[in-house]
Amino acid sequence: MKLGIIGLARSGKTTVFNAVTRGTAQVGAYSSSNQPNIGVVNVPDDRVDRLAKLYKPKKTTYATIQYVDFPAAGESFGKGEGPAGKFINDLARNDALIHVVRAFADETVPHPDVSIDPHRDIATMDLELAFADLAIIERRIARLDTEIRSMKAGEREVPQRTRDLFVRMKAELESEKPIREQGITAEEWKLLEGSQFLTSLPLLLIVNVGDGDLGRRADLEGEYRSRYKSAARDISVFCGKFEMDLNELSEEDAAEFRASAGVTESGMAGAIRMGYSLLGLISFLTAGPDECRAWTVEAGSTAPVAAGKIHSDLQRGFIRAEVIKFDDLIACGTEAEARKRGLLRTEGKQYIVQDGDIINILFNV
């Protein structure tokens, strides 16, 4: 999973990046940099830890997330010029975007627009992402117009349908409806030939508050969610500086400070949980003396698709899957005991993988 972090200048987005990746990227002056920060984090999973204790494998591997902290939006934002052109393609290649929105006051870090107004900043970023998509759509419509004029009548059906779809998308974007909310069908996406649009990506709004608002996180989250929650868009209230500072402490001390501030989970854990939820992802597990590992798939994936995450040969030559639920294996203590109790099942190609399934793929190529 690859998540791109975006935000206006001095929103604290690099501080949030450091908090969720335990990174040390330069903050403050970083806004003048023109290269992204990149950090990869293991997804904490107690199930993997417990399987490792049971199997004592040579290797333990967690699922990972790559966070890409893009340079802050510059002066062009708010003027209809969209994100810097050199990053448009890089942004579109992410699985989802995280928009860090400033809601903290700090006289030493003045807001580029002077006042602190998260709602204004959310609207500004939404508008600029839409401008980027509109520019792509307008170019595609112009190209299709040229192609259609040169075609014979019998060749125009698919290009015309594609053009009509782009025109509809353009109208909805101009009505402030992002592509993720436009109800584009799987069949229509085929017409778009793999086009990548920024407003089609799932979006997590991180409202970056100050220490003084930590106790109000739940209330603030509810307020923002009631206003901005929509299809493939969710909200988290987060104090980047608080979480980044806690990275310097031991896990025990950090947990104590969080508890005293009324924070129930680490910023990293919360960001990961919401990322999985936004993208509709689950984890299945493989276990044995060589390796215990977590794998990420979309919810609703079949056993062959999960097999393909491990290796393409396993999907191509899939015969069946041996499946046991994590809780059942832990309760039994061994695979042999689970099999004896009838808890280890054999599933075919239509089986829908569940979160926490431990799977062994049988295949032949």
C-alpha positions in Angstrom: 0.0 0.0 0.0 1.4 3.4 -1.0 -0.1 6.6 0.5 0.8 10.1 -0.6 0.8 12.9 1.9 -0.2 16.3 0.6 -1.0 19.7 2.2 -0.6 23.4 2.1 2.6 25.1 3.3 3.0 25.0 7.1 0.2 22.6 7.6 2.5 20.3 9.6 2.3 17.5 7.0 6.0 16.6 7.3 5.6 16.4 11.1 2.7 14.0 10.5 4.9 12.1 8.1 7.6 11.8 10.8 5.0 10.8 13.4 3.6 7.9 11.4 6.9 6.6 10.0 9.1 7.4 13.0 11.1 9.4 10.5 13.4 12.4 11.0 12.7 14.4 7.9 13.4 18.1 8.2 10.3 20.1 9.1 9.7 23.9 8.7 12.3 24.6 6.0 11.4 21.4 4.2 8.6 23.3 2.4 11.3 24.8 0.1 12.5 21.3 -1.0 11.4 20.0 -4.3 11.8 16.2 -3.6 9.4 14.0 -1.6 10.3 12.3 1.6 9.7 8.5 1.6 9.2 6.2 4.6 8.2 2.5 4.8 6.6 1.2 8.0 5.7 -2.3 9.1 2.0 -2.7 9.9 1.8 -3.8 13.6 0.0 -7.1 13.8 -0.2 -9.1 17.0 -1.3 -12.1 15.0 2.0 -12.3 13.2 3.9 -12.0 16.6 1.8 -14.8 18.1 2.3 -17.1 15.1 6.1 -16.4 15.3 6.0 -17.6 18.9 4.2 -20.7 17.9 6.3 -21.7 14.8 9.6 -20.1 15.7 10.3 -19.4 12.0 13.6 -18.3 10.4 11.9 -15.1 9.2 9.0 -12.9 10.4 7.5 -10.5 7.8 4.9 -7.9 8.4 2.7 -6.1 5.8 4.2 -2.7 4.9 3.0 0.7 3.9 5.0 3.3 2.0 4.3 6.9 2.8 5.3 9.6 0.4 5.4 13.1 1.8 5.2 15.4 -1.2 6.5 19.0 -1.1 4.0 21.5 0.2 1.7 23.2 -2.2 3.2 26.5 -3.2 1.9 29.9 -4.2 0.0 28.5 -7.2 -2.5 26.9 -4.9 -5.8 28.9 -4.7 -5.2 30.4 -8.1 -6.5 27.5 -10.2 -3.1 26.3 -11.4 -3.3 22.9 -9.6 -0.4 21.0 -8.0 3.0 21.3 -9.5 3.0 19.5 -12.8 6.0 17.4 -12.1 4.2 15.6 -9.2 0.8 15.0 -10.9 1.8 11.6 -12.2 3.5 10.6 -9.0 0.5 11.6 -7.0 -1.9 9.6 -9.2 0.2 6.4 -8.7 -0.6 6.3 -5.0 -3.3 4.0 -3.7 -4.8 6.9 -1.6 -4.0 10.4 -0.6 -3.7 11.9 2.9 -4.5 15.6 3.1 -3.0 17.2 6.2 -5.1 20.2 7.2 -3.8 22.8 9.7 -6.0 23.4 12.7 -3.3 24.4 15.2 -2.2 27.9 16.2 1.5 28.7 16.5 2.8 32.3 16.3 6.2 31.0 15.3 4.8 29.3 12.3 2.5 31.8 10.5 -0.1 30.4 8.1 0.5 31.5 4.5 -3.1 33.0 4.5 -2.6 34.6 8.0 -5.6 33.1 9.6 -6.2 29.5 10.7 -9.2 28.2 8.7 -9.2 24.4 8.1 -12.5 24.6 6.1 -11.0 27.1 3.7 -7.8 25.0 3.3 -9.9 21.8 2.7 -11.9 23.6 0.0 -8.6 25.0 -1.6 -7.0 21.5 -1.9 -10.2 20.0 -3.2 -10.4 22.7 -5.8 -6.8 22.3 -6.9 -7.1 18.5 -7.2 -10.2 19.0 -9.3 -8.3 21.5 -11.5 -5.6 18.9 -12.2 -8.2 16.3 -13.2 -10.1 18.8 -15.4 -6.9 19.6 -17.3 -6.5 15.9 -18.1 -10.1 15.5 -19.2 -10.1 18.6 -21.4 -7.0 17.3 -23.2 -8.6 13.9 -23.7 -11.8 15.5 -25.0 -9.9 17.6 -27.5 -7.9 14.6 -28.7 -11.1 12.5 -29.1 -12.7 15.3 -31.1 -9.9 15.1 -33.5 -9.9 11.4 -33.7 -13.7 11.1 -34.2 -13.7 13.6 -37.0 -11.3 11.4 -39.0 -13.2 8.2 -38.4 -15.8 6.5 -40.5 -19.3 6.4 -39.0 -19.1 2.8 -38.1 -15.9 3.3 -36.1 -17.1 6.1 -33.9 -19.2 4.3 -31.3 -16.6 3.5 -28.6 -14.7 6.8 -29.0 -18.0 8.7 -28.8 -19.1 6.9 -25.7 -15.7 7.7 -24.2 -16.1 11.3 -25.1 -19.6 11.4 -23.6 -18.2 9.9 -20.4 -15.5 12.5 -20.2 -18.0 15.3 -20.8 -20.1 14.0 -17.9 -17.1 13.7 -15.6 -16.1 17.3 -16.5 -19.6 18.6 -15.7 -19.6 16.8 -12.3 -16.2 18.0 -11.4 -17.2 21.6 -12.2 -20.1 21.0 -9.8 -17.6 20.2 -7.1 -18.2 16.4 -7.2 -14.9 14.5 -7.2 -14.6 11.5 -9.5 -14.6 9.1 -6.5 -18.2 10.1 -5.9 -19.4 10.1 -9.5 -20.6 6.5 -9.5 -18.4 5.5 -12.5 -19.0 1.8 -13.3 -16.4 -0.9 -13.9 -17.5 -1.0 -17.6 -17.0 2.8 -17.9 -13.6 2.6 -16.3 -12.6 0.3 -19.2 -13.4 3.1 -21.6 -11.0 5.4 -19.7 -8.0 3.2 -20.6 -6.3 3.3 -17.3 -6.5 7.0 -16.9 -5.4 8.2 -13.5 -7.2 11.0 -11.7 -6.4 12.5 -8.4 -10.0 13.0 -7.2 -10.7 9.3 -7.9 -8.3 8.3 -5.2 -9.6 7.5 -1.7 -8.8 10.5 0.6 -8.0 10.7 4.3 -8.3 14.2 5.8 -6.0 14.5 8.8 -7.0 17.5 10.8 -3.7 18.5 12.5 -4.6 20.1 15.9 -2.6 21.5 18.7 -1.9 19.9 22.1 -4.7 21.8 23.7 -7.3 20.1 21.5 -6.2 16.5 22.2 -9.0 16.1 24.8 -11.6 17.1 22.2 -10.4 14.7 19.5 -13.6 12.6 19.5 -15.9 15.6 19.3 -13.8 17.3 16.6 -13.7 14.1 14.6 -17.5 13.9 14.8 -17.9 17.5 13.6 -15.6 17.1 10.7 -16.9 13.7 9.7 -20.5 15.0 9.6 -19.4 17.7 7.2 -16.8 15.9 5.0 -17.3 12.1 5.2 -18.3 10.7 1.9 -17.6 7.8 -0.4 -13.9 6.9 0.0 -13.2 9.9 2.1 -12.8 9.9 5.9 -11.4 12.1 8.6 -9.0 11.7 11.5 -8.1 14.3 14.1 -4.4 14.1 14.9 -1.7 16.1 16.7 1.4 15.6 14.6 3.8 17.4 17.0 2.5 15.4 20.0 2.9 12.1 18.2 6.3 13.0 16.7 7.6 13.9 20.1 6.4 10.6 21.6 8.5 8.7 19.1 11.5 9.7 21.2 10.1 7.9 24.2 10.0 4.2 25.0 6.7 2.4 24.1 5.8 2.3 27.8 6.4 6.0 28.4 4.6 6.9 25.2 1.6 4.9 26.1 1.5 6.6 29.5 1.6 10.0 28.0 -1.1 9.1 25.5 -3.3 7.8 28.3 -2.9 11.0 30.3 -3.9 13.0 27.2 -6.9 10.8 26.5 -5.4 9.4 23.3 -6.3 5.7 23.0 -4.0 4.6 20.2 -0.7 5.8 18.6 -0.9 8.1 15.6 0.8 5.5 13.5 -1.7 2.8 14.4 -4.6 5.1 13.8 -3.3 6.2 10.4 -2.7 2.6 9.4 -6.2 1.4 10.5 -7.9 4.2 8.6 -5.8 3.6 5.5 -6.9 -0.1 5.5 -10.5 0.9 6.0 -10.5 3.5 3.2 -9.0 1.1 0.7 -11.2 -1.8 1.8 -8.1 -4.0 2.7 -7.8 -7.0 4.9 -4.8 -9.2 5.9 -4.4 -13.0 5.6 -1.5 -14.9 7.0 0.9 -17.7 6.1 2.7 -19.6 8.7 5.4 -22.3 8.9 9.0 -23.0 10.1 10.5 -20.9 7.3 8.4 -17.8 7.6 5.3 -16.3 9.3 3.9 -13.4 7.2 1.0 -11.1 6.8 -0.3 -10.4 3.3 -2.7 -7.6 2.2 -5.6 -8.1 -0.2 -8.8 -6.3 -1.0 -11.8 -7.4 1.0 -13.9 -9.8 -1.1 -10.8 -11.4 -2.8 -11.0 -15.0 -3.7 -8.4 -17.6 -2.7 -6.7 -17.6 -6.1 -6.3 -13.9 -5.9 -4.8 -14.2 -2.5 -2.5 -16.9 -3.8 -1.3 -14.5 -6.5 -0.2 -12.0 -3.8 2.3 -14.7 -2.7 3.5 -15.6 -6.1 1.9 -15.6 -9.6 2.6 -19.3 -10.0 0.4 -20.1 -7.1 -2.5 -18.3 -8.7 -1.9 -19.8 -12.1 -1.7 -23.3 -10.8 -4.1 -23.0 -7.9 -5.8 -26.3 -6.9 -7.2 -25.6 -3.5 -6.4 -23.8 -0.2 -6.2 -25.1 3.3 -7.7 -22.5 5.6 -7.8 -22.1 9.4 -8.9 -19.1 11.3 -6.2 -17.5 13.4 -8.2 -17.7 16.7 -8.9 -21.4 16.0 -5.2 -22.2 15.5 -4.2 -20.4 18.7 -6.9 -22.2 20.6 -5.8 -25.6 19.3 -2.1 -24.9 19.7 -1.0 -26.9 16.6 -2.2 -27.5 13.0 -2.5 -31.2 13.7 -4.9 -30.5 16.6 -6.9 -28.1 14.4 -7.2 -30.7 11.7 -8.2 -33.3 14.2 -11.0 -31.0 15.4 -12.2 -30.3 11.9 -11.2 -26.6 12.0 -8.7 -26.8 9.1 -10.9 -26.6 6.0 -10.2 -27.2 2.3 -11.5 -24.4 0.1 -11.8 -24.0 -3.7 -11.5 -21.2 -6.2 -14.7 -19.4 -5.1 -13.7 -19.1 -1.4 -13.7 -15.5 -0.2 -10.7 -14.8 2.0 -11.5 -13.4 5.5 -9.4 -11.2 7.6 -7.1 -13.3 9.8 -7.3 -16.5 7.7 -4.2 -18.6 7.8 -3.8 -20.1 4.3 -1.7 -22.8 2.8 -2.0 -22.9 -1.0 -1.8 -26.2 -2.9 -0.9 -25.7 -6.6 0.5 -27.3 -9.7 2.3 -25.7 -12.6 
